[in-house]
Amino acid sequence: MTIPVGTTVTVRVPASSANLGPGFDCVGLALGVWDECTVTVAESGLLVEVEGSGADAVPRDESHLVVRTMVTAWQHLGVPTPAGLHLSATNSVPHGRGMGSSATAIVSGVAAAHALAVRGGVLAAEELDLTAINAIASALEGHPDNASASVFGGATLSVTDAGEPLPRTRTVPLRLHADVEAVVLVPETTLSTHTARSVLPEVVPLATAAANSARTGLLVHALTSAPDLLLAGTADLLHQEARRPSYPHSMALVDALRAEGLAATISGAGPSVLVLTQGDRVADVRRIAEQAAGWQVLTPGVPERGVQLV
């Protein structure tokens, strides 16, 4: 059974920041910057329309990430791919800035594919089965930090175990302390995740891994219960220093912010900088960013819900 022609859905998905310092590939935070797309099943052919961030650079054919993701999601769901699709996307999440734009697109594609199959009567489930969407999206993204935050909203901690046909992703929502505020400092330059990951060492000393694990535990406690520990909880020993040559200006800004007691980290693969602070110190973040010059300051908020049907 195929999804009937004319079936349509619109989904909104938030941006995200990953790692938050030591939580490499496992801790994510949703950010209140949203991509939205409408997908309609057509009789035949493919029409892709894109506006907003990255519109001049993304493809308009079957290689578009949302389209590719929908096809793969239907394969995992056992649903035939429709003969025709019309995708209309409006992007607000900056591309190549460490704000999870690829994860946002992947979650959009999985959620749209799932909801279309349910609305079309091909799949018996809730339109937004967040656990199923998270499993597929995390597997396609390759790690669950960004994807899980975009699926569930808020702050998330995820662990992935081997499984068939997909790895098993377990995501625990974290109740973010009410005083924690996220500030994102976005540069004009971009950096691909592939490039950022290519410089990471394949092996780290046991003492480093143990110390970073302890920091991750402290990070979770700081996020949920003790914001005064965020500076210590966001200290990273695994990935940021290895990537310093890839984003020297970002690391210089992180150094300047942390020197003034502000919990600054690289956002995801960079080059944006995430600062987790309390409201009375946002002005300090702005002042330091202005002194560095060339940084857009965003205070997007942290949405409590992730992917949504409009």
Secondary structure as the mmCIF struct_conf table of DSSP 4:
data_model
#
loop_
_struct_conf.conf_type_id
_struct_conf.id
_struct_conf.beg_label_comp_id
_struct_conf.beg_label_asym_id
_struct_conf.beg_label_seq_id
_struct_conf.end_label_comp_id
_struct_conf.end_label_asym_id
_struct_conf.end_label_seq_id
HELX_LH_PP_P HELX_LH_PP_P1 ILE A 3 PRO A 4
TURN_TY1_P TURN_TY1_P1 VAL A 5 GLY A 6
STRN STRN1 THR A 8 ASN A 19
TURN_TY1_P TURN_TY1_P2 LEU A 20 PRO A 22
STRN STRN2 GLY A 23 ALA A 42
BEND BEND1 GLU A 43 SER A 44
STRN STRN3 GLY A 45 GLY A 52
TURN_TY1_P TURN_TY1_P3 SER A 53 ALA A 57
BEND BEND2 VAL A 58 VAL A 58
BEND BEND3 ARG A 60 ASP A 61
TURN_TY1_P TURN_TY1_P4 GLU A 62 SER A 63
BEND BEND4 HIS A 64 HIS A 64
HELX_RH_AL_P HELX_RH_AL_P1 LEU A 65 LEU A 77
TURN_TY1_P TURN_TY1_P5 GLY A 78 GLY A 78
HELX_LH_PP_P HELX_LH_PP_P2 PRO A 80 PRO A 82
BEND BEND5 ALA A 83 ALA A 83
STRN STRN4 GLY A 84 ASN A 91
BEND BEND6 VAL A 93 VAL A 93
HELX_LH_PP_P HELX_LH_PP_P3 PRO A 94 PRO A 94
TURN_TY1_P TURN_TY1_P6 HIS A 95 GLY A 96
BEND BEND7 ARG A 97 MET A 99
HELX_RH_AL_P HELX_RH_AL_P2 SER A 101 ARG A 119
TURN_TY1_P TURN_TY1_P7 GLY A 120 GLY A 121
BEND BEND8 VAL A 122 LEU A 123
BEND BEND9 ALA A 125 ALA A 125
TURN_TY1_P TURN_TY1_P8 GLU A 127 LEU A 128
HELX_RH_AL_P HELX_RH_AL_P3 LEU A 130 GLU A 141
BEND BEND10 GLY A 142 HIS A 143
HELX_RH_AL_P HELX_RH_AL_P4 PRO A 144 PHE A 152
BEND BEND11 GLY A 154 GLY A 154
STRN STRN5 ALA A 155 ASP A 161
BEND BEND12 GLU A 164 LEU A 166
STRN STRN6 ARG A 168 LEU A 174
TURN_TY1_P TURN_TY1_P9 ALA A 178 ASP A 179
STRN STRN7 VAL A 180 PRO A 187
BEND BEND13 GLU A 188 GLU A 188
HELX_RH_AL_P HELX_RH_AL_P5 THR A 193 SER A 198
TURN_TY1_P TURN_TY1_P10 VAL A 199 VAL A 199
BEND BEND14 LEU A 200 LEU A 200
BEND BEND15 GLU A 202 GLU A 202
HELX_RH_AL_P HELX_RH_AL_P6 LEU A 206 THR A 224
TURN_TY1_P TURN_TY1_P11 SER A 225 SER A 225
HELX_RH_3T_P HELX_RH_3T_P1 PRO A 227 LEU A 229
HELX_RH_AL_P HELX_RH_AL_P7 LEU A 230 GLY A 233
TURN_TY1_P TURN_TY1_P12 THR A 234 THR A 234
BEND BEND16 LEU A 237 HIS A 239
HELX_RH_AL_P HELX_RH_AL_P8 GLN A 240 ARG A 243
HELX_RH_3T_P HELX_RH_3T_P2 ARG A 244 SER A 246
BEND BEND17 TYR A 247 TYR A 247
HELX_RH_AL_P HELX_RH_AL_P9 PRO A 248 ALA A 259
TURN_TY1_P TURN_TY1_P13 GLU A 260 GLY A 261
STRN STRN8 ALA A 263 ILE A 266
TURN_TY1_P TURN_TY1_P14 GLY A 268 ALA A 269
BEND BEND18 GLY A 270 SER A 272
STRN STRN9 VAL A 273 GLN A 278
HELX_RH_3T_P HELX_RH_3T_P3 GLY A 279 ARG A 281
HELX_RH_AL_P HELX_RH_AL_P10 VAL A 282 ALA A 292
BEND BEND19 GLY A 294 GLY A 294
STRN STRN10 TRP A 295 LEU A 298
BEND BEND20 GLU A 304 GLU A 304
BEND BEND21 VAL A 307 VAL A 307
STRN STRN11 GLN A 308 LEU A 309
#
